[in-house]
Amino acid sequence: MFISPAFAQTATTPAASTDILTSMLPLLLVFLVFYVLLILPQKKKMQAHRAMLAALRRGDRVLTSGGIIATVHRLPEGASEIEVEIADGVRVMLARHTILEVLTKPEPANSNTEPKAKKAAAAKKTNDGQ
């Protein structure tokens, strides 16, 4: 009638290992969901921000994290600060990572392509003057 302790222990060991696996499965699924929904998009956003900061050029209009719209004046190579102009003659140094967004890129000074509206206005002005 009595069962030996060795026999009783071998019978419960396989059941205990499946219990550990089934109890860890929800935890693994939660971690997978967090990784896919939170961590991956954040990594992509950080990579895009780094690329935007690397592409900054002199003359770009930028939006800072403080809500100030400024024009990039000087970008020291490899430095973590940039010099921006927030008003005529007012230049400040900012940490590079505080730039949130590039609003506009400057147009080249000797651009050969004029907008169609300017060409049409110039043509109308010459026709009216005749």
Helices and strands as residue ranges (DSSP letters): H 5-34, I 35-39, H 40-54, E 61-64, E 69-74, E 81-87, E 90-95, G 96-98, E 99-104, H 116-129
